[in-house]
Amino acid sequence: MAKINVQNTEITVLNIEETDFISLTDMAGAKENDARAADVIKNWLRNRYTIEFLGTWEMIHNPNFKVVEFDHFRKEAGLPTFVLSCSEWIEKTNAIGIIVKKGRYGGTYAHRDIAFEFGSAISVPFKLYLIEEFQRLKAEEQKQLGWNAKRELAKINYRIHTDAIKQNLIPPELSPQQKSFVYADEADMLNVAMFGKTAKQWREENPDLKGNIRDYATINQLICLSNMENLNAVFINDGLAQSERLIKLNKIAIQQMKVLENVEERTLLTDK
């Protein structure tokens, strides 16, 4: 579940089976108070254009949509006696674009395409701001997914790194505490090569921050760090001393960060 704020109205976005559904109930609250939100949705459903839109959307996306029932609603739509609830629309036509949830986060939700159309029932500015905020949410989610992917990649490569340490730098007679020191020493060597400081130095400089130095790394730094872990594993297997590896890895870090920053700049220029 996520929240977006549109013209001072907080709107819930649910992800159901990899599809985003936006709360029409929350949106309707921007036009009327929460007690009358259901009336706003019902009035919108009575409109002939709304029924045409919903039916067309379902025919495009829903192979199990009941077209005969849809035709019945389309003929009745717009008449003074025509009344339709979301639950009835779903039940009669087997629609999937609108869902009604009970309990926690209960209310009426719609696929983003339909929710954007419903935004017109609130106001044109509201609809445009809704689209803008939803797109911003998706961009943030993609950014976070990218960061998490790079973080996981760094973790995987770290296992390769620690295996090289285990096979080459840790004699079997060492105690568990001594072994931990060797692992920590190599990790800190990478921190110095990448960030210019040890984990302890970073904690002393940032006493109010939780986590460790790598939790606050940029995506580019994580990409570079991931590469360095692989390279350090190779250097360890080749028998290079730590001092020599540190110099090599620091040079590689500087060179790779320059390349990654140049790639970002070219991408931004291209996007414009």
N, C-alpha and C positions, 0 to 999 in steps of 0.2 A: 504494500500500500504506500502511496505517495500523496503529497499534498501540493497543490499549486494555488497561488493567490492571484485572483483576477478582480481588479477594481475593488479591493478590500473584502472580497468574498473568498473564503477558503474552500477549495473544491478537491474532493477525494478522487484519486485515480487508482483503480484496482487492476492488477495484472492477473488475468484468468486464462490459463492454458496458453501462455505466451502472447496474449492479446490484451491491449489496454482498453479498459472501460472507464468512462468518465461519469461522475455522478450528476445526473440530471436534477436530482433532488436538491443538491447543493447549488447548482446553477440557478434553479427556479427561485431559491432563496434570495438571489440578488434582485429579483423583480418584485417578489412579494415576501412577506415574512414566512418563516419556516412552516407555520400552521397551514398556509395556503399554497405551499409548493406543489402539492398533489393536484390542485385545481389548475395551476399553470400548465402542468404536463398534460392533463386531460383536455384542456382547451386547445393545446397545440395538436393533440392527436385527432381532434374533430375536423381539422382543416383538410380539405381535399388534396392540396398540394403535399401536405405531410404524408398522407397515406400513399400517394403516388411515389414520393421519395423513398419511403420505407420499403414499399413493395419492390421497387426497382432495385434497391440495394440488396434485398434478400434474394432476388432472382439471380443477381450476379454472384453472390457469395455463398448462397445456401442451397445445395441441391435437393434438400428435403422440404423446401418451402412449399406450402399449400397454396397454389396459385388460385384455385377455385374460391377458397375462402377470402383471399385477397380481393378478388374481383367483386365479391359481395360487399366488402367494406368500402371499396372504391366507389361503388354505385350509391351507397348510403351517405358517404362523407359529404359534409357541407349542409345537409338537411338539418332543420331545427331540432328534429327528434333524435338525431344521431349522437350517441354517446359511446365512447370506447375507452377502456382502461388498458394500461400496459399489460397487465396480467391476462386480460382477455385476448389482446392482440397476439401475445406469445402462445397462449393455449390453442387458439383457433387456427393460426397459420403456421405454427411450429417455427416461429421466428427466432433468430439467434443474435440479431443486432442489438436487442434490448433485453436486459435481464432485471429481475426484481429480487433483491436480497432481503432476508429477514435477519433479525438478531444484530450482532455487532457489525458496524458499517452497513446497516440496512438502508434500503432506499432503492430508487430506480437508477440503473446505470445503462449507458449506451456505448457502443463502439465509437471510437473517436470521430469517424466520418459522420455519424448520426448526431453525436454531441455537438460537433461544430455547426451542423445545420440547426439544431435546437438553439444554439447561441443566438441565431437571428431573431428568435422569439423574445429574447431578453432585450437586445439592442445590437445594432451593427458594430459600435465600438467594443461592446462586450465580446462579441464573437471574434473580432480581430485580436483583442488582447488575450482571449482564451487560446487561440491558435499559437500566438507568440509565446505564451507561458508554457504551453504543452511542448512546443519545439525546444524551448530552453531546457525543460526537464529531461527530454530525451537526449539532448546533447550532453547534459551533465551525467546521465546514466552511462552513455557510451564512453565518456571520459573516464568514469570510475571503473568500468569494465576493462578498459585498456590498461589502467593503472594496476588493477588487480591481476590481470594476465601477466604483466611484466613482473609483478611482485612474486607470483607463483613460479615464473620462469627462473627468477633469481634463486628461489628456494630449491628448485630442482637441481640447478647447476651447483648450488652450495653443497648438495649431497655428493656430487662428483668431486667437488673440491675437498670435502672432508674425507672421502674415501682415499684420495691421493695422499692426504696427510697421514691417515691411518696406516697405509701400506708402506710409506717411505720415511716418515718422520717420528713415529712413535714406537720405541722398542717395547717388546712384550712385558718386560719387567717393571715398567712404570706403573705407579698407582693410579687409580681412577682420577684423583685430584691432579696429579701431574699430567695425565693425558688431557684433561679439561684445559689445563693451562696452555698446552701446545695448540689445541684447537682455537682457543681464544686469542692466542698470540698471532696466529695466521689470519684470523678474521680481522684483527686490528691492523695487521699489515695492509690488508686490502682497504680498510677504512682510511688509513693514512694516504695510500696511493690514490684513492678516489676523492676523499673529502678533505684531506690535509690534516686530519686529527683522529685521535683514538676515540673509542666509544666513551671512555671515562672523561676525556676532555670535553666531548659534546655534552654529556650529562651535567658537568660542572658549569658549562656555559648556558645550559637551558634547564634549570632546576624545576621550572613550572610545567614542562612538557612531559607527557607520558610516552611510553614506548622507547624506541631507540633511534639512532641516527638514520637507519635505513627506512624507518616508517615515514620519515619526512623528506625522503629523496624524491626528486622529479622523475618522470618517466624516462627521460634521457639518461639520467644518472643510473637508474635501475638497469637499463639496457646495457650501459657501459660496464656496470658492476657485474652483470651476468656474464659478459664476455671475459672480464678479468678473472672471474672464478675458474672458467674453463682453461684460460691461458696459464693461470697459476698452477693448476693441476698438472698441466703439461710440463711446466718449468720444474715443478717438484719431482716429477717422474724422471726428468732429465738430470736431476742432481744439482741444480743451481742453488747457491747459497741464498738465504733470505735477503740479505743486503743487495745482492745483484738482482733478485726478482723484484724487489721494491722499486729500484731505479727503472727497470724495464717497464713495469706495470704503470708507474706514474707517467712515463712518456706516452704509453699507449692510451691511458685515460685522457690526457690532454689532447692528443690527436683525435681520438674518437668523439670527444665532446664537441670539438670544433666542427667535425663532419656533421654530427647530429644537429647542431645549432644552425649550420648552413642549410641543411635539408629543410628545417622548419621555416627558415626565412624564405626560401624559394617557394615552398608550399603556400605560404601566406601571400606572396606576390602573385602567384598563379591564381589563387582564389579570388583576388581582387579583380 
